[in-house]
């Protein structure tokens, strides 16, 4: 896996929207901890939680308060100050109840606190977007960079139908529309920001070539996807939402 560009992109978004350090942050769904570690290195007071903590080797373990739990069952210590910001870093679309998760976030935020979500919007993918992604996947698989797709899925004639089949979950993934609507019901929000997302699939799944080669491929895919999104040739599969809790 090559995570340097995806992590850098997430941190760029957060740095634009976060209050100044040393604000108190809670990252929901911290994964390998690289984003939390990066925020701690920038002077933030970070608590990071995940249902299954498996930290990257280069994450400073003592710089962040790590909590292994489901956010819906997270018990914020009553003697601790509320958070200045709650961050959902590609985790909100996975929670069992978006409404409950956002209610919980509002409960543990200070007045005027911020909610930041960088998310996967599965419903925004169009037929041209799915076709572009699967063509790219086929080329990268033929070059030994990505795993060979499932033959049955790869043989489907409808790329959008294949996309929907591959992203069918139980419970279903929350859609970008549902997440944005739920945030707007509870927070003061500005316009949602479109973001490239499919390059992250390459970063997560790539194997074979050296790390430097994969980093170059991921960077190039990101550049192409960003341009195609800007020019409206494909849809953005990523969405960034910023909300403020009314004081």
C-alpha positions as CSV (number, residue, x, y, z in Angstrom):
1,X,0.0,0.0,0.0
2,X,1.1,3.6,-0.8
3,X,-0.4,6.0,1.7
4,X,1.7,9.1,1.4
5,X,-0.5,11.1,-1.0
6,X,-3.9,10.0,0.4
7,X,-2.7,11.0,3.9
8,X,-1.3,14.3,2.6
9,X,-4.5,15.1,0.8
10,X,-6.6,14.5,4.0
11,X,-4.3,16.6,6.1
12,X,-4.5,19.5,3.5
13,X,-8.3,19.5,3.8
14,X,-8.2,19.3,7.6
15,X,-5.6,22.1,8.0
16,X,-7.8,24.4,5.9
17,X,-10.9,23.7,8.1
18,X,-9.6,23.1,11.6
19,X,-9.3,25.7,14.4
20,X,-5.7,26.5,15.3
21,X,-3.6,24.2,17.4
22,X,-3.6,23.1,20.1
23,X,-7.3,22.5,19.6
24,X,-8.8,19.2,21.0
25,X,-9.6,16.8,18.2
26,X,-11.3,13.5,18.0
27,X,-10.7,11.4,14.8
28,X,-13.3,8.8,14.2
29,X,-12.1,5.8,12.2
30,X,-8.4,6.5,12.5
31,X,-7.3,3.4,10.6
32,X,-3.5,3.1,10.6
33,X,-3.1,6.3,12.7
34,X,-1.1,8.3,10.1
35,X,-3.6,11.2,10.0
36,X,-3.9,11.4,13.8
37,X,-0.1,11.2,14.0
38,X,0.2,14.0,11.4
39,X,-2.2,16.2,13.3
40,X,-0.4,15.6,16.6
41,X,2.9,16.5,14.9
42,X,1.2,19.8,14.0
43,X,0.5,20.6,17.7
44,X,-3.0,19.4,18.0
45,X,-4.3,17.5,21.1
46,X,-5.6,14.3,19.4
47,X,-7.8,11.5,20.5
48,X,-8.2,8.8,17.8
49,X,-10.5,5.8,17.8
50,X,-11.1,2.8,15.7
51,X,-12.9,-0.5,16.1
52,X,-9.7,-2.3,15.3
53,X,-6.5,-0.3,15.9
54,X,-3.6,-1.5,13.8
55,X,-1.1,1.4,13.7
56,X,1.5,2.0,11.0
57,X,5.1,1.3,12.1
58,X,6.1,5.0,11.9
59,X,3.2,6.4,14.0
60,X,4.4,7.9,17.3
61,X,2.3,5.8,19.7
62,X,2.6,8.2,22.7
63,X,1.6,11.4,20.8
64,X,-2.1,10.5,20.5
65,X,-4.7,9.0,22.9
66,X,-5.7,5.8,21.1
67,X,-9.1,4.3,21.8
68,X,-10.3,1.0,20.4
69,X,-14.0,1.1,20.2
70,X,-17.0,1.7,18.0
71,X,-17.8,5.4,18.0
72,X,-21.5,4.8,18.7
73,X,-20.3,3.3,22.0
74,X,-17.6,5.7,22.7
75,X,-17.8,6.9,26.3
76,X,-16.3,10.4,26.6
77,X,-14.9,10.9,30.1
78,X,-17.2,13.3,31.9
79,X,-14.3,15.1,33.6
80,X,-12.6,16.0,30.2
81,X,-13.3,19.1,28.2
82,X,-15.5,18.7,25.1
83,X,-13.7,18.5,21.7
84,X,-13.1,21.5,19.5
85,X,-13.6,19.3,16.4
86,X,-14.8,15.8,15.5
87,X,-13.3,14.3,12.3
88,X,-14.8,11.6,10.2
89,X,-12.0,10.5,7.9
90,X,-13.7,8.1,5.5
91,X,-15.6,6.5,8.3
92,X,-19.1,8.1,8.4
93,X,-20.3,6.2,5.4
94,X,-19.6,2.9,7.2
95,X,-21.4,3.6,10.5
96,X,-24.6,1.7,11.2
97,X,-26.5,4.9,11.8
98,X,-25.3,8.3,10.4
99,X,-28.0,10.1,12.5
100,X,-26.8,8.5,15.8
101,X,-23.2,9.2,14.9
102,X,-23.8,12.8,14.3
103,X,-25.9,13.2,17.4
104,X,-23.1,11.7,19.4
105,X,-20.6,14.1,17.7
106,X,-22.8,17.1,18.6
107,X,-23.0,15.9,22.2
108,X,-19.2,15.9,22.7
109,X,-18.4,19.1,20.8
110,X,-18.0,22.4,22.5
111,X,-20.4,25.3,21.4
112,X,-19.1,26.5,18.0
113,X,-17.2,23.2,17.6
114,X,-16.5,21.9,14.1
115,X,-17.4,18.7,12.4
116,X,-15.3,17.7,9.4
117,X,-16.0,14.8,7.2
118,X,-13.9,13.6,4.3
119,X,-16.1,10.8,2.8
120,X,-16.8,8.3,0.1
121,X,-20.0,9.2,-1.9
122,X,-20.9,5.9,-3.5
123,X,-24.1,7.3,-5.0
124,X,-22.3,10.0,-7.0
125,X,-20.5,7.6,-9.3
126,X,-22.0,7.9,-12.8
127,X,-21.7,5.5,-15.8
128,X,-18.7,7.5,-17.3
129,X,-17.0,7.5,-13.9
130,X,-17.4,3.7,-13.4
131,X,-16.3,3.0,-17.0
132,X,-13.2,5.2,-16.5
133,X,-12.3,3.5,-13.3
134,X,-12.7,-0.1,-14.6
135,X,-10.7,0.7,-17.7
136,X,-8.0,2.0,-15.5
137,X,-8.2,-0.9,-13.2
138,X,-7.9,-3.3,-16.1
139,X,-4.7,-1.6,-17.4
140,X,-3.1,-1.5,-13.9
141,X,-4.0,-5.2,-13.3
142,X,-2.5,-6.2,-16.7
143,X,0.7,-4.4,-15.6
144,X,0.8,-6.3,-12.3
145,X,0.2,-3.2,-10.2
146,X,-3.4,-4.1,-9.1
147,X,-4.8,-7.5,-8.3
148,X,-6.7,-9.2,-11.2
149,X,-10.4,-8.4,-11.0
150,X,-12.9,-11.1,-10.4
151,X,-13.6,-12.5,-13.9
152,X,-17.4,-12.7,-13.4
153,X,-17.5,-9.0,-12.4
154,X,-15.1,-7.9,-15.1
155,X,-17.2,-9.6,-17.7
156,X,-20.3,-7.5,-16.8
157,X,-21.3,-5.3,-19.7
158,X,-22.7,-2.5,-17.6
159,X,-19.9,-0.7,-15.6
160,X,-22.4,1.1,-13.3
161,X,-24.2,-2.1,-12.6
162,X,-20.8,-3.7,-11.7
163,X,-20.1,-0.7,-9.4
164,X,-23.3,-1.1,-7.6
165,X,-22.8,-4.8,-7.2
166,X,-19.2,-4.4,-5.9
167,X,-20.3,-1.8,-3.4
168,X,-23.4,-3.6,-2.0
169,X,-23.0,-3.9,1.7
170,X,-25.0,-5.1,4.6
171,X,-25.9,-2.7,6.1
172,X,-25.7,-0.5,3.0
173,X,-23.1,2.2,2.8
174,X,-24.4,5.7,3.6
175,X,-24.7,7.8,0.5
176,X,-23.2,11.2,0.0
177,X,-26.7,12.7,-0.1
178,X,-27.7,11.1,3.2
179,X,-24.5,12.2,5.0
180,X,-24.7,15.7,3.7
181,X,-28.4,16.0,4.6
182,X,-27.9,14.6,8.1
183,X,-25.0,17.1,8.8
184,X,-27.1,20.0,7.6
185,X,-29.9,19.0,10.0
186,X,-27.5,19.4,12.9
187,X,-24.8,21.8,11.9
188,X,-24.3,25.1,10.1
189,X,-22.6,24.1,6.9
190,X,-21.0,25.7,3.9
191,X,-21.0,24.2,0.4
192,X,-19.8,20.6,0.2
193,X,-16.5,20.2,-1.6
194,X,-16.1,17.6,-4.4
195,X,-12.9,15.6,-4.2
196,X,-11.2,12.8,-6.2
197,X,-11.4,9.5,-4.4
198,X,-10.7,6.6,-6.8
199,X,-7.0,7.2,-6.7
200,X,-7.2,5.9,-3.1
201,X,-8.2,2.5,-4.4
202,X,-4.9,2.4,-6.3
203,X,-3.0,3.4,-3.2
204,X,-4.7,0.8,-1.1
205,X,-4.5,-2.1,-3.5
206,X,-1.2,-1.6,-5.4
207,X,1.4,-4.3,-5.1
208,X,4.4,-5.5,-7.1
209,X,6.5,-2.5,-8.1
210,X,8.7,-0.7,-5.7
211,X,7.2,1.9,-3.4
212,X,8.6,4.8,-5.3
213,X,7.0,3.5,-8.6
214,X,3.7,3.0,-6.9
215,X,3.8,6.5,-5.4
216,X,4.4,8.0,-8.9
217,X,1.5,6.0,-10.3
218,X,-0.9,7.1,-7.5
219,X,0.2,10.7,-7.9
220,X,-0.5,10.5,-11.7
221,X,-3.9,8.8,-11.2
222,X,-4.8,11.5,-8.7
223,X,-3.8,14.3,-11.2
224,X,-5.8,12.7,-14.0
225,X,-8.9,12.1,-11.8
226,X,-8.8,15.6,-10.4
227,X,-8.6,17.1,-13.9
228,X,-11.5,14.9,-15.1
229,X,-13.6,15.9,-12.1
230,X,-12.9,19.6,-12.7
231,X,-13.8,19.3,-16.4
232,X,-17.0,17.4,-15.5
233,X,-15.9,14.4,-17.6
234,X,-16.4,12.1,-14.5
235,X,-18.1,12.6,-11.2
236,X,-16.3,13.1,-7.9
237,X,-16.6,10.0,-5.7
238,X,-15.3,12.0,-2.7
239,X,-17.1,14.6,-0.7
240,X,-15.8,16.9,2.0
241,X,-18.2,18.5,4.5
242,X,-17.5,21.2,7.1
243,X,-20.1,22.0,9.8
244,X,-20.2,24.2,12.9
245,X,-22.2,23.4,16.0
246,X,-24.5,26.4,16.8
247,X,-23.2,28.2,19.9
